[in-house]
Amino acid sequence: MFASLDGLQPGGETRLDRTLTQLTERMARRSLVVLVSDLFDVSTEARRMLRQLRARKHQVVVFHLLHDDEIDFPFSALTLFEGMESDRRVLVDPGGIRQAYLVQIQRFLETIERECKEGEVLYQLVRTSQSLDAVLLGLLRSREGRR
């Protein structure tokens, strides 16, 4: 159904909505769907598809993966930010935008978490500094608590 990860090369834009639609069409029996993403470019349609997978009795887990710096914004000196998915670069005085950024990122995290909970999608914010075993143990505990 899907190619192995060994043969894939990153590139192009993410089309999660298209991938989730294909998954929904192909999955005949109950399955576990795990999404690991920063969710920055996830469309409203993709988030709706996650809820639809859950409504069809699939177990859906979202690992919201972010670097500590994306959450805490520890920058203080003039900083050049480079896009990971594009060639875009922005030179920023972090002191001038820090508070607004922190408000926006918190609002973003709360919205994603609320939407997942409303759709009965298991959500876990994961910092890249966290160990994989701690993250997976947290998932197991969350799933056990829901039973």
C-alpha distance (Angstrom), angle and dihedral (degrees) to the residues before:
residue distance angle dihedral
M1 . . .
F2 3.83 . .
A3 3.80 131.1 .
S4 3.79 119.0 -109.9
L5 3.78 116.3 -97.2
D6 3.81 91.2 -121.0
G7 3.79 91.9 71.6
L8 3.79 98.1 44.8
Q9 3.78 125.3 101.3
P10 3.80 120.6 -161.6
G11 3.75 116.3 -116.8
G12 3.75 145.3 116.0
E13 3.74 127.9 38.3
T14 3.77 124.9 -44.0
R15 3.81 113.7 -108.3
L16 3.78 101.4 -174.7
D17 3.80 93.3 157.5
R18 3.82 90.6 59.7
T19 3.82 91.9 46.6
L20 3.80 92.9 49.0
T21 3.80 91.0 48.3
Q22 3.82 89.8 53.3
L23 3.81 90.4 47.9
T24 3.78 91.9 50.3
E25 3.80 91.2 51.2
R26 3.82 94.5 47.7
M27 3.80 102.6 41.5
A28 3.79 107.4 90.0
R29 3.79 99.5 167.8
R30 3.77 133.5 40.4
S31 3.78 111.9 -71.1
L32 3.77 142.5 169.4
V33 3.81 112.9 -108.4
V34 3.81 116.1 -166.5
L35 3.80 121.0 -171.6
V36 3.80 119.4 -168.5
S37 3.79 110.5 -172.3
D38 3.78 145.9 127.9
L39 3.83 84.5 -124.6
F40 3.80 92.0 -145.2
D41 3.80 93.6 126.5
V42 3.80 98.0 32.7
S43 3.78 110.3 128.2
T44 3.78 127.2 -138.4
E45 3.82 86.8 -110.4
A46 3.82 91.6 56.2
R47 3.80 91.2 50.1
R48 3.81 88.9 49.5
M49 3.80 89.9 51.3
L50 3.82 90.8 53.7
R51 3.80 89.3 54.9
Q52 3.80 89.9 46.1
L53 3.81 90.9 53.8
R54 3.80 88.5 52.8
A55 3.80 91.3 47.6
R56 3.81 87.5 55.6
K57 3.82 87.8 59.2
H58 3.81 97.4 -102.8
Q59 3.79 116.3 138.3
V60 3.80 107.6 -117.0
V61 3.80 124.1 -165.6
V62 3.81 125.2 -176.9
F63 3.79 118.6 -162.1
H64 3.80 103.2 -165.6
L65 3.81 99.9 -154.1
L66 3.80 117.9 -160.8
H67 3.78 135.5 157.4
D68 3.81 115.4 -116.2
D69 3.81 89.7 -115.5
E70 3.81 90.5 57.8
I71 3.80 89.8 56.2
D72 3.83 102.1 35.5
F73 3.83 100.5 30.6
P74 3.83 94.4 -151.2
F75 3.80 95.2 177.0
S76 3.80 119.2 126.1
A77 3.81 107.9 159.4
L78 3.80 126.1 67.2
T79 3.83 103.1 -71.0
L80 3.80 135.2 -164.7
F81 3.81 109.8 -142.4
E82 3.80 117.4 -160.2
G83 3.79 124.8 -161.1
M84 3.78 116.1 -118.5
E85 3.81 94.7 -153.3
S86 3.79 97.4 36.4
D87 3.79 141.9 28.3
R88 3.80 91.3 -106.7
R89 3.81 117.7 133.4
V90 3.80 127.7 -173.7
L91 3.81 126.5 -171.7
V92 3.81 108.5 -148.1
D93 3.79 140.2 -178.4
P94 3.85 97.0 -138.9
G95 3.80 93.2 -160.0
G96 3.79 89.6 63.2
I97 3.80 95.5 53.5
R98 3.82 105.3 24.1
Q99 3.81 98.0 101.2
A100 3.80 94.3 44.4
Y101 3.81 90.7 47.1
L102 3.81 92.6 51.0
V103 3.81 91.2 50.0
Q104 3.82 91.3 49.3
I105 3.81 95.6 46.5
Q106 3.81 91.1 48.3
R107 3.80 90.6 49.6
F108 3.82 89.8 48.7
L109 3.83 92.6 50.3
E110 3.80 92.4 47.5
T111 3.82 92.3 49.0
I112 3.80 93.7 50.4
E113 3.80 92.7 46.0
R114 3.83 92.6 47.3
E115 3.81 92.8 48.5
C116 3.79 90.8 50.1
K117 3.79 93.1 48.8
E118 3.80 91.9 47.3
G119 3.81 89.0 52.8
E120 3.82 92.8 44.1
V121 3.80 89.6 -115.9
L122 3.81 112.7 148.6
Y123 3.80 107.4 -119.3
Q124 3.77 128.5 -165.9
L125 3.79 126.1 174.7
V126 3.79 107.6 -142.1
R127 3.77 124.3 -165.9
T128 3.79 114.3 -152.5
S129 3.82 87.4 -127.1
Q130 3.81 90.9 64.4
S131 3.78 118.7 98.4
L132 3.79 116.4 -112.2
D133 3.81 92.7 -125.0
A134 3.82 91.5 54.7
V135 3.80 90.8 50.0
L136 3.80 93.6 49.2
L137 3.81 92.0 44.8
G138 3.81 88.5 52.2
L139 3.80 89.4 51.9
L140 3.79 92.2 50.9
R141 3.80 91.2 49.0
S142 3.81 91.3 48.7
R143 3.79 92.0 50.3
E144 3.80 91.4 47.3
G145 3.80 90.8 50.0
R146 3.81 91.2 54.2
R147 3.81 93.0 57.3
